Amino acid sequence: MKLSHKIGLGLGALGAATILGQPAWAQAAAAVAASPIPAATVNKGDTSWMLISSALVLMMSVPGLALFYGGLVRTKNMLSILTQVFMIVCIVSVIWVTWGYSQAFTGGSTPFTGGLSKLALIGVDANSQVATFSNGVYIPEYVYICFQMTFACITPALIVGAFAERVKFSALMLFVALWVTFVYFPMAHMVWYWDGPDAIAAGAIAGADALATVNSHAGYLFQMGALDFAGGTVVHINAGIAGLVGCLMIGKRTGYGKDVMAPHSLTMTMIGASLLWVGWFGFNAGSNLEANGVTGVAFINTFVATAAAGLSWLLVEQVVKGKPSLLGAVTGAVAGLVAVTPASGFAGPMGSVVLGLLVSPLCFFFVTTVKNKFGYDDSLDVFGVHCIGGIFGALMTGILVAPALGGQGIADYASQPGTAIFAFPGYAAQLFIQFKAVVFTLLFSGIGSAILFFIVDKTIGLRPTVDVEREGLDLAEHGERAYHY
């Protein structure tokens, strides 16, 4: 029987964890052979959808994010941004299949990070399978590896916007390699790793001790019961706070507040934002890991939250500045995409509209008033949009998941093995869990990123010289120009 997705993991009488976002694996077919749990199947439709989703999310990084960021910097730094984003995708992809996947999505000795049992993808072949969010439904493991790889690629690429135009290419590549290893992979494990619905159901059949053992295999935040459908904590808060730390430690751009630093091509930025919006359907709806009803829920939520946020930002600009801008429209759309990410498979469409309408004024306040008040140079508003929007979305997920508000509820695979019982622990209880997950992510990524920035700065140096900054990173770092007129 098809179950809804990304649903929490209420462990029946144990009342333990709720399901977060993406899974690791439930490979418990032998243990449940004689149970009411459906036999394991791999559906070609699910597999096809996940391959398409993987390609859509890759498109978000290259060319989507590269063009979005590139258009926002000055002409002399356009090529450097394109190179940085493109090479982050390359280096993280190699790291992912070497040790990242194993570190994020295998069981470890602690709930904070995985192990090395699949180092260099050892033991994975065309017959390997991983769980989805329905009993008995699986997808090929290579497909899941590709899908999760695209998330690992885009997350560190988001960070570069916070200190664009003033970081050395070599230092950035070293930082990214360290950051994904010590921050991103552990966060992905803590939020998305679990043994899957069949293992929960098998544990419930075997008894309370077996069920507790299954739950103990999950990541730390997963066990806590936090809900994150597609990466509010893992991707946006994680990257957003790292970006803020980076821009503070690197310092302001040379000439900041004095020189004109207007975007050189809002045309490129609009093209990039549009590619992000289209690709985000793979990001959010693909996170269901199946092609079913909840995939449709995540798809429509991604659609309407983005539209509402773009509209909301323009209305705010009309009131505050007297003119609606294209930059405001695309920034609002991205804020909506960020906010709906953790809620996309949990909320209902009207809840997502409300989410989009509310997130833009909040992010607008941070990228204008707060940034000006404190004077930090978050070049492309990574903190103001991704971190703040991610925090708001993560907290609102705890509210919008409620069936009374059109949400999907939280599934308990343990109460009735082979099916799912949908429930909601209450607004205050789930909101507090979401709050704890947000605070943990801010501290874990913020402190971890600060340590890594410090190490890179004291070894090879983070920042180019003032002369290089004034000349532009394109020629000084890469010996090329983006444009020849």
Residue pairs with C-beta under 8 A, 6 or more apart in sequence:
1 38
1 134
1 135
1 418
1 419
2 134
2 137
2 290
2 292
2 293
3 133
3 134
3 135
3 197
3 411
3 413
3 419
3 420
4 133
4 292
4 293
4 294
4 297
4 408
4 409
4 411
4 420
4 422
5 132
5 133
5 134
5 287
5 288
5 289
5 290
5 292
5 294
5 295
5 298
5 345
6 19
6 20
6 21
6 22
6 133
6 227
6 229
6 230
6 287
6 288
6 294
6 298
6 345
6 346
7 18
7 19
7 133
7 294
7 345
7 346
7 408
7 409
7 410
7 411
7 420
7 422
8 17
8 18
8 19
8 20
8 225
8 227
8 410
8 411
8 412
9 16
9 17
9 18
9 19
9 20
9 194
9 200
9 215
9 218
9 222
9 225
9 410
9 411
9 412
9 413
10 16
10 17
10 18
10 410
10 411
10 412
10 414
10 415
10 423
10 425
11 17
11 200
11 204
11 211
11 215
11 412
11 414
12 204
12 211
12 412
12 414
12 415
13 208
14 208
14 211
14 212
14 215
14 414
16 211
16 212
16 215
16 223
16 225
17 194
17 215
17 218
17 222
17 223
17 224
17 225
18 225
18 226
18 227
18 410
18 425
18 433
19 133
19 194
19 222
19 227
19 410
19 411
20 191
20 192
20 194
20 221
20 222
20 226
20 227
20 228
20 229
21 191
21 192
21 227
21 228
21 229
21 230
21 231
21 234
21 287
21 342
22 148
22 192
22 230
22 287
22 289
23 130
23 131
23 132
23 133
23 192
23 193
23 194
23 196
23 289
24 105
24 106
24 107
24 130
24 131
24 192
24 193
24 194
24 195
24 196
25 105
25 129
25 130
25 131
25 141
25 195
25 196
26 130
26 131
26 194
26 195
26 196
26 197
26 198
26 199
26 200
27 129
27 130
27 131
27 196
27 199
28 195
28 196
28 198
28 199
28 202
29 39
29 40
29 198
31 199
31 202
31 206
32 198
32 201
32 202
32 205
32 417
35 201
35 202
35 205
35 417
35 418
36 417
36 418
37 135
37 136
37 198
37 201
37 202
37 417
37 418
38 135
38 136
38 137
38 418
39 136
40 129
40 136
40 137
40 138
40 198
41 136
41 137
41 138
42 129
42 138
42 139
42 140
43 137
43 290
43 291
45 291
46 132
46 137
46 139
46 289
46 290
46 291
47 139
47 140
47 143
48 291
49 286
49 290
49 291
49 295
50 139
50 143
50 144
50 147
50 286
50 289
51 143
51 146
52 282
52 286
53 147
53 281
53 282
53 283
53 285
53 286
54 143
54 146
54 147
54 149
54 150
54 282
54 286
55 282
56 278
56 279
56 280
56 281
56 282
56 283
56 286
57 147
57 150
57 151
57 154
57 279
57 282
57 283
57 286
58 89
58 150
58 153
58 279
59 275
59 278
59 279
59 282
60 150
60 154
60 275
60 276
60 279
60 280
60 282
60 283
61 85
61 88
61 89
61 150
61 153
61 154
61 157
62 85
62 86
62 89
63 272
63 275
64 272
64 273
64 275
64 276
64 279
65 85
65 154
65 157
65 158
65 272
65 276
66 81
66 82
66 85
66 86
66 272
67 82
67 268
67 269
67 271
67 272
67 275
68 268
68 269
68 272
68 273
68 275
68 276
68 330
68 334
69 81
69 85
69 160
69 161
69 164
69 272
69 380
70 78
70 81
70 82
70 265
70 268
70 269
70 272
70 482
71 78
71 263
71 264
71 265
71 266
71 267
71 268
71 269
71 270
71 271
71 272
72 161
72 164
72 263
72 269
72 379
72 380
73 81
73 164
73 165
73 263
73 264
73 379
73 380
74 165
74 261
74 262
74 264
74 472
75 264
75 265
75 472
75 482
75 483
76 471
76 472
76 473
76 474
76 475
77 164
77 165
77 472
77 473
77 474
78 264
78 265
78 474
78 482
78 483
79 473
79 474
79 478
79 480
79 481
79 482
80 165
80 169
80 472
80 473
80 474
80 477
80 478
81 160
81 164
82 482
83 169
83 478
84 157
84 160
84 169
84 172
85 157
85 160
87 169
87 173
88 153
88 156
88 157
88 160
88 172
88 173
88 176
89 153
89 154
89 157
91 173
91 176
91 177
92 100
92 149
92 152
92 153
92 156
92 176
92 180
93 149
93 152
93 153
95 152
95 177
95 180
95 181
96 145
96 148
96 149
96 152
96 153
96 180
97 120
97 121
97 145
97 149
98 119
98 120
99 116
99 119
99 120
99 181
100 149
100 152
100 180
100 181
100 185
101 118
101 121
101 145
101 148
101 149
102 114
102 115
102 116
102 117
102 118
102 119
102 121
103 113
103 114
103 115
103 116
103 181
103 185
103 186
103 189
104 114
104 148
104 152
104 184
104 185
104 186
104 188
104 189
104 192
104 193
105 114
105 118
105 148
105 188
105 189
105 192
105 193
106 114
106 115
106 116
106 117
106 118
106 193
107 114
107 115
107 117
107 193
107 217
108 114
108 115
108 189
109 115
111 190
111 216
111 218
111 219
111 220
111 222
111 223
112 186
112 189
112 190
112 219
112 220
113 185
113 186
113 189
113 190
114 185
114 189
114 193
117 123
118 124
121 145
124 141
124 142
124 145
126 140
126 142
128 140
128 141
128 142
129 138
129 139
129 140
129 141
130 138
130 139
130 140
130 141
130 144
130 196
131 137
131 138
131 195
131 196
131 197
131 198
131 199
132 138
132 139
132 196
132 288
132 289
132 290
133 197
133 288
133 289
133 290
133 294
133 411
134 197
134 290
134 292
135 197
135 198
135 201
135 413
135 417
135 418
135 419
135 420
136 198
137 290
139 289
139 290
144 289
147 286
147 289
148 188
151 188
151 231
151 234
151 235
151 283
152 180
152 184
152 185
152 188
154 235
155 180
155 184
155 231
155 234
155 235
155 238
155 239
156 176
156 179
156 180
156 184
156 239
158 235
158 236
158 239
158 240
158 243
158 382
158 386
159 176
159 179
159 239
159 242
159 243
159 246
159 382
160 167
160 172
160 243
161 243
161 379
161 380
161 381
161 382
162 242
162 243
162 244
162 246
162 247
162 378
162 379
162 380
162 382
162 383
163 243
163 246
163 247
163 250
163 377
163 379
164 379
164 380
165 253
165 261
165 379
165 469
165 473
166 250
166 251
166 253
166 254
166 379
166 463
166 464
166 469
167 246
167 250
167 462
167 463
167 464
168 460
168 461
168 462
168 463
168 464
168 477
169 473
169 477
169 478
170 460
171 456
171 457
171 460
171 461
171 462
171 463
174 456
174 459
174 460
175 452
175 453
175 456
175 462
178 452
178 455
178 456
179 242
179 448
179 449
179 452
182 448
182 452
183 238
183 242
183 444
183 445
183 448
183 449
183 452
184 234
184 238
186 444
187 233
187 234
187 238
187 441
187 444
187 445
188 234
189 219
190 219
190 220
190 221
190 222
191 219
191 221
191 222
191 226
191 228
191 233
191 234
191 437
192 219
192 222
192 228
192 234
193 217
193 218
193 219
193 222
194 217
194 218
194 219
194 222
195 214
195 217
195 218
197 413
197 420
199 214
199 217
200 211
200 214
200 215
200 413
200 414
201 413
201 414
201 417
201 418
202 210
202 214
202 417
203 210
203 211
203 212
203 213
203 214
203 215
203 414
204 211
204 413
204 414
204 415
204 417
205 417
211 414
215 223
216 223
221 228
221 233
221 437
221 440
224 433
224 436
224 437
225 425
225 430
225 433
226 233
226 394
226 433
226 434
226 436
226 437
227 342
227 346
227 397
227 398
227 401
227 410
227 430
227 433
227 434
228 234
228 342
228 394
228 397
228 437
229 284
229 287
229 298
229 341
229 342
229 343
229 344
229 345
229 346
229 397
230 283
230 284
230 287
230 298
230 341
230 342
230 344
230 345
231 283
231 287
231 341
231 342
232 338
232 341
232 342
232 343
232 390
232 393
232 394
232 397
233 342
233 390
233 394
233 437
233 438
233 441
234 441
235 341
235 390
236 338
236 341
236 386
236 387
236 389
236 390
236 393
237 386
237 387
237 390
237 391
237 394
237 438
237 441
237 442
237 445
238 441
238 445
239 382
239 386
239 387
240 382
240 383
240 385
240 386
240 387
240 388
240 390
241 383
241 387
241 441
241 442
241 445
241 446
241 449
242 445
242 446
242 449
243 378
243 382
243 383
243 386
243 387
244 376
244 378
244 382
244 383
244 387
244 446
245 446
245 449
245 450
245 453
246 449
246 453
247 376
247 377
247 378
247 379
247 382
247 383
248 376
249 450
249 453
249 454
249 457
249 462
250 453
250 462
250 463
251 377
251 463
252 375
252 376
252 377
253 261
253 377
253 379
253 469
254 466
254 469
254 470
255 261
255 470
256 377
263 269
263 327
266 326
266 327
269 326
269 327
269 330
270 326
270 330
273 330
273 333
273 334
276 334
276 337
277 306
277 333
277 337
280 302
280 306
280 337
280 341
281 299
281 302
281 303
283 302
283 341
284 298
284 299
284 301
284 302
284 340
284 341
284 344
284 345
285 295
285 296
285 298
285 299
285 302
285 344
286 295
287 298
287 344
287 345
288 294
288 295
288 298
288 345
294 345
294 408
297 344
297 345
297 348
297 349
297 408
298 344
298 345
300 349
300 352
301 340
301 343
301 344
301 345
301 347
301 348
301 349
301 352
302 337
302 340
302 344
302 352
304 349
304 352
304 353
304 356
305 336
305 337
305 339
305 340
305 344
305 352
305 353
305 355
305 356
306 333
306 336
306 337
306 340
306 356
307 333
307 336
307 356
308 336
308 352
308 353
308 354
308 355
308 356
308 357
309 332
309 333
309 335
309 336
309 337
309 339
309 356
309 357
309 359
309 360
310 329
310 330
310 332
310 333
310 336
310 356
310 360
311 332
311 356
311 357
312 332
312 336
312 356
312 357
312 358
312 359
312 360
312 361
313 328
313 329
313 331
313 332
313 333
313 335
313 360
313 361
313 363
313 364
314 324
314 325
314 328
314 329
314 332
315 324
316 328
316 360
316 361
316 364
317 323
317 324
317 325
317 328
317 364
318 324
320 364
320 368
328 364
331 363
331 367
331 381
331 385
332 360
332 363
332 364
334 385
334 389
335 359
335 360
335 363
335 385
335 389
336 355
336 356
336 359
336 360
336 389
338 359
338 385
338 386
338 389
338 390
338 393
339 355
339 356
339 359
339 389
339 390
339 392
339 393
339 396
340 347
340 352
340 355
340 356
340 393
341 390
341 393
342 390
342 393
342 394
342 397
343 351
343 352
343 355
343 393
343 396
343 397
343 400
343 401
344 352
345 408
346 397
346 400
346 401
346 407
346 408
347 355
347 396
347 397
347 400
347 401
347 405
347 406
347 407
347 408
348 400
348 405
348 406
348 407
348 408
349 406
350 406
351 400
351 405
351 406
351 407
352 400
354 400
355 392
355 393
355 396
355 400
358 392
358 396
359 389
359 392
359 393
362 388
362 389
362 392
363 381
363 384
363 385
363 388
363 389
366 383
366 384
366 388
367 378
367 381
367 384
367 385
370 384
371 378
371 381
371 384
378 384
391 438
391 442
394 434
394 437
394 438
395 431
395 434
395 435
395 438
397 434
398 427
398 430
398 431
398 432
398 433
398 434
398 435
399 405
399 427
399 430
399 431
400 406
400 407
401 407
401 408
401 409
401 410
401 424
401 430
402 409
402 424
402 427
403 409
403 422
403 424
404 424
407 424
408 422
409 422
409 423
409 424
410 422
410 423
410 424
410 425
411 420
411 421
411 422
412 420
412 421
412 422
412 423
413 420
415 421
424 430
453 462
456 462
457 463
464 473
464 476
464 477
468 476
468 477
474 480
474 481
474 482
475 481
